[in-house]
Amino acid sequence: MKVFVSSLYFYPEKIGIAKYSYEFAKYLVSQGHEVHVFTTTPFYPQWKRYAGYRAKLYQRETVDNIIVHRIYTYIPAKVTSLTRILHEFVFSFLLFFVFLMRAKPDVLFCVSPPFFSMVVSAIIKKLKKMPLMLHIQDLQPDSAADLGMLNNSRLLQVLYRLEKFSYDTADLISTLSESMRERIVRKNISPSKCFIFKNWVDFEKLEKGLEPHRYHKLKRKLGLNGEFVVLYSGNIGVKQGVDTLIETAELSQMAGDDIHYLIVGNGAKQRDIRYQSEKKQLSNVSFLDVLPESDYFSVLSQVDICLVMQKKQVVDIVVPSKLLDILAAGTPVIATVNRESEAGKILKRIPFDVIGEPEEPRALYEKILSFKQNYNTLYQLRHEQRQLAQQLFDQNFILPPVVGRMKSLVRSA
């Protein structure tokens, strides 16, 4: 097959959607397919164009036999709801003309977000009469409404109509979880074309990255010596509510314990979180930018506890991708998430209560302390979590059926 993949986020970005778009494209190539990825210059999560990439209208490169087409987009210096919409719209607008000028592929695979790329892909499908598969990583209009980021009812109505047009036009729609699939079907979309395409773990790559000496080197760099380390790694944005962790660290410092909080990542709220930590003069908090993958896996496998955080109103829209790596590495997890969220449903399968109340610093601190004082629980958690990840998220079980669906779609077309 000749496959076009539309994904705003892509290699060399290392987290979130970029990671999965890259690994899926790589898998398609390994199966003998010709893959073209349409993306922009890397910018996430720092919201700054990576070194070595210029703000050109169009540039092309080859990565692991994947032909990568990089299209210009506006990258805001300050991320707000408005500037983010503009950022995604510029990319999608230019993507339309790039698609229009190219010969049609056997199948177009569009990753959303961004929302407007999904709409553009639906229009191109109608114009060029080619198979279209949408992969929904986040229901953006729903997220914006649920989190209060978009309160204009007329604008939301327009977005929902465009969303409905895109879903109706697509031949296949995949998404991350059953709750997300149900939410799409409730928008009066045929259940027969909606299926679950979960994020996954490459256990082989994970095993290669588990090198404890990298973590010990990092501990020396941070001046840590025997502290109980609690890690938050991932996007520092609106949905995560990482400011709760700063308040938890303040309680911890007041108690005079030996717990150290390591915050790794970038995002729209990073500056604010750093400022809060400095203002409170927290000596038990360290910050690092996104780590290279080998360092990340080493840190993940060696810290004492890893946190997954969501705000209270995030119920069933997003499954944090970092949760998969945490489970696969066997790192004891505490998740401050809604128990009825998709993350909550997964974690309830572990025979220990690892779920805490979102946005409750005192409750989070007490849960960390109780885990710290019970070594046997931590030891058993490592085994239980890894076993769960192998059952649910091994890429060798997830990717082949999806490619099979794409092939069937191409044959029927």
N, C-alpha and C positions, 0 to 999 in steps of 0.2 A: 504493500500500500504506500501511496504518497500521502503523508499526513501533515496538515498544517496545524500547529499548536499556537493559540493566542494566549499569552500569559504576560501580564504587566511585570510580574516578579519572576526573575530567573537568575541562573548562575551568572556571576560569582556570588550573588547574595546567598546566604547560608541558612536562613530560617524561614519558617512559615510556608507560604505558597510556593516561593522560589525553590525550596528544597524538593518539594513533591513534583513540581512541573519539570524540573531538571531530571530527577530520577526516573520519571515516567517516560520522558523523551529518550533518555539513555536506554531504558528497557526496550522501547520500540525499535531503536536502532539495533540492539543486540539480537532482535528477532528478525532482522533483515529488512526492515521498513525504511523508507526515505523520509526523514523528518525535518521540517522547517519550523523553527520557533520564531514567532513575531513578538517582540518585547521592546523594552526601552533600555537606555544605559542604566547600569545598576546604581541604586540610590538608597536602598532600604536596609536596615531600619534607621540609618543616620539622617535620612532625608537630605542627602548631599551626594552629588555625582562622584562616583569612585574615581580615584586617581588612574590615569591612563585612558579615560574615556572623555571625549569632548562633546559639547552640545551641538552635534551635527543633526541635520534633518534626517539622514539615513546613513547607516553604516552596517557592514556585514562581516561576520567572522564565522569560523568553524570551531566548535567545541565538542570533543569526543565524537566526531563524525556527525554531529548535529549542526545543520546550517542555521545560524542565528542571525535574524534580521533585527537590527536595533533602530527604533523609530524615536524621533525626538518627542519629549514631553516637557512641560513646565514643572519644575520642582520648587515648591514654595520654601522660602526661608523660615516662615512660621506656619505651622500646620493648624488650620482651623477647618471647620466643616465646609466653609465656602472655598478655601484654597485647595482642599482635597478634591472637591467636586471638579474644580477647574483643572487640576492636575490630571485626573482620570479622563475628563472630557477631551482635553487636547490630544492625549494619546489615542483615544478611540476614534476621534475625528480624522486624524492622519492615518490610522489603521484602515479606515474605510477605503481611502484612495489607494493605499498600497495593495489591499486585497483586490480592488477593482482592476488594477493594472496587471495582475498576475493570472497565469493560467490556473484553472481550478484544480484542486487536489482531489484525491479519492474521498477524503473525509476531512472536515474541519472540526477540530477539538478546541473549544473555547473555555478557558478558566475564568470564572467570575467570583470575586471582584477582579477587575473593575466592572461595574454595572453596565456602563455604556458600551463596552466591548461586546457584551452579550447581545445588546440591541443591534450593534453594527453587524455582528456575525449573522444574526437572523435576517437582516436586510440583504446581505451578500448571498446568503443561501437562497433567498427568493429570486434574486437577480441572476445568479449563475446556476441555480438548480443543482445543488450538490448536497450530500448528506452533512448534517450538522449534529454534533453532540455537545451539549452544555454540561460543564462540570461546576456545580455550585458549592464553593467553599464557604460562602457567607451570604445570607439573605440580606443584602445591604439595605433596601428600603425598610424592612422589618427591624433591623438592628438600629437604624437611625431613629425610627419612631420609638422603639422600646427604651432607648437610652436618652431620649429627649434631645438628641442632636439635631433633629429636624422637626420643627413644630408647625410649618406652613402646610395646612391641610390640602390646599390646591396643588402645591408642588408634589406632595406625597401621592395625590390622586393621579397625577401625570406619570410619576414613576411607576406606580402599580399597573397602569395601563400599558406602559412600555414593557414592563416585566411580563405581563400576560401575553402580549404579542410575541415576545421572544420564546416563552415556554411553548406556546401553541405552534410556533414555526419549527422548533427543534424536532429532530427525529428521535433523539434520546436525551434524557436528562439524568445525570448522576449527582449524588450528593453524599455527605459524610455519614449520615446516621438515619435511623428510622424516624426519629422525631422531626428531622429536617425534611425528609421525604414526605411525611404526613402533612407537614405545613405547606409544601408545594402542591400536593394533591388537593388540599382544601381550597386552593385558588382556582378550582374547577379545571385542573389539568388531568389528563388521562393517566390513571395509575399504571397502565401497561408500559408506558415509556419512561417511567421513573424507577430508578434502582439505586441501591447503595454502593458507593465506591469509596470505601474507607481510606483514610490515610494509613500508612504502613510503616514497618520498621525493616531495615536491611540488617538482619542479625549478623551477617558475615562482616559487613563494614564496621558494625558496632564492636564486635569482638576484636578486630584489628586495632581499634582506637583505645582500648582499655589498657593504658600504660600508666600505672600509679606514680612513676617517677616524675611525670609531667605535673601532677597535682602537688606533690611534695615540693617541687621547685617553685610553683606558684605560691604555696603557703609561706615559704621563706621570703619570697618577694613582698608579700603582704605583711610580714612580721608576725605570722601566726605560729603558735607553739603549744599545741595540745588543746586548743579551744574546740568546743563542740560547734561544728560549722553548719549553718542553715543557709541553703542556696535558693535564691530566686533567679531564674534565668529565662529570658524571653523578652517579648515586646513590653515596653513601659509606656502604655497608652491609657486611654480613657476607660476601656472595658476591664482592665486588670485591677484597678484600685490598689496600686502598690503603696500608696500613702498610708494604708493600714499597717504595712510592714514597718514603716518608719516609727509609727506610734508603738508598735510591739517592741521594737528595738529600744525605744526610750524606756518602756517598762522594764525591760531586761537589764538595761544599764543601771536603773535605779535600784534594782534588786541585787546588783553586784555579782551576777552569775558569770560563768565562763563561756557564754554563748556568743558566737560571732555571726553576723548576718552579711552574706556576700550577695550583692545584686549585680547580675551580669546582663547586659543588653543595652539597647538604645530605644528611642521612641519619642513620641510627641511630648510626653510628660517627664522625660528624663531630667531636664534642667530643674524643673519644679521639685522633683524628688530629692535631687542632690542639695538644692537650696534648703529644703526642710531639714535634712540631715545635718547640714552645716549650722543652721540656725539653732538646732537643739544640741549642738556640740556632741554628737554621738561618735564615740571612739570605737564602738563595737560594730560599725557598719563600713564596708568597703564596696567600691564600685569598680566594675571593669566593663569595657566595651565588649561587643560580640567577639567571642573567642574563635580561633581556628577550630575546625571540626575535631581534629585529633586531641587538642587541649580540652575541648568541651566534653568529649566522651570521658576523658580521664577524670576531669573534675566531677562530672556527673556520677561516676561510679564510686568515687571515694568520699564525697561529703557525707555528713551524718543524716541530714534530712533535706529533701527538696520540696519547694512549695509550688503549688498551682493556685492562682488567684483569679477570681472573677467578681464582678460587682453583683449585688443581690438580684438586679433585674435581668441579668443574663441567664435565661432559663434553658432554651433548647436550640438556640441558633448556631452556636459555635462549639466545636470540640477543640480545646487547646492542643495544638500539634505537639507541643513539648511534653505533654502527658505520656505520649507513646514512648518517647525516648527514656523518660524517667522510669516507666514500668519495665521496659526492656533491659535497662541497665541494672535493675533491681535496687534502685535507690529508694529508701523509705520515703513515702510521700505524705504530705498533709495538704489537703485541698480545701480552700475556703470557697466553696461553690454551692449553688443551690442544689439540694439533694435530688431534685427532679430534673436537673439539667442532664444533658447527655454524659458529661463528665461524671456527674453524681451517680448515674445509673451504672456506669462502668465500674466505678470505685466501690459501689455497694456489693460487688461480687467478691471483694477481698474480705476474708474472715476477721478483719479488724476494722474498727471505726476510724477511718483516716480523713473523714470529712468534718470540717469546721464551719462555723457560721461566718458568712462573708461580712466584711467591714466591721469586725468586732475584735479590736486589738487585744483586749484582755483575754478573751476566749482563745485566741490564737496562741498567745504567750503560754497560757496554762496547758494547752495541748502539746506544744513543743516541749515544755518542761516535763510533762508526764511521759512522753516518749523517751526523752533523754535519761530519765530515771529508770527506764525498763529496757535493759539491753536485750533481753530475750525477745521482746516484741519487735525491736528493730531487726534482729537477726532473722526472725521468721518472715517478716515483711519482705525482705530481699528475695527470698525464695518464692513466696506467693505471687509477688508482683511480676517477676520474670516469667513465671509459668502462665499467668494470665495474658501477658503480652504475646507469648508464643501461640497461645490458643486463638487470639483475636486479630493480631496485626502483622503476622509474618507475610512479607511481600510475595513470597513464593505461592501463597494461596490467594492473594488479593488481585495481583496484576494479570495473570493469564486469562481469567474469565472476562475481564474488561476488554482486553485486546480481541478476544473471541467475539464479543458483542459488536465491536467496531468492524471486524471482518464480515460478519453477517449483514451489517448495515450497508457496507459497500457492495456485497453481492446482490442484495435486494435492490439497490439503486441501479 
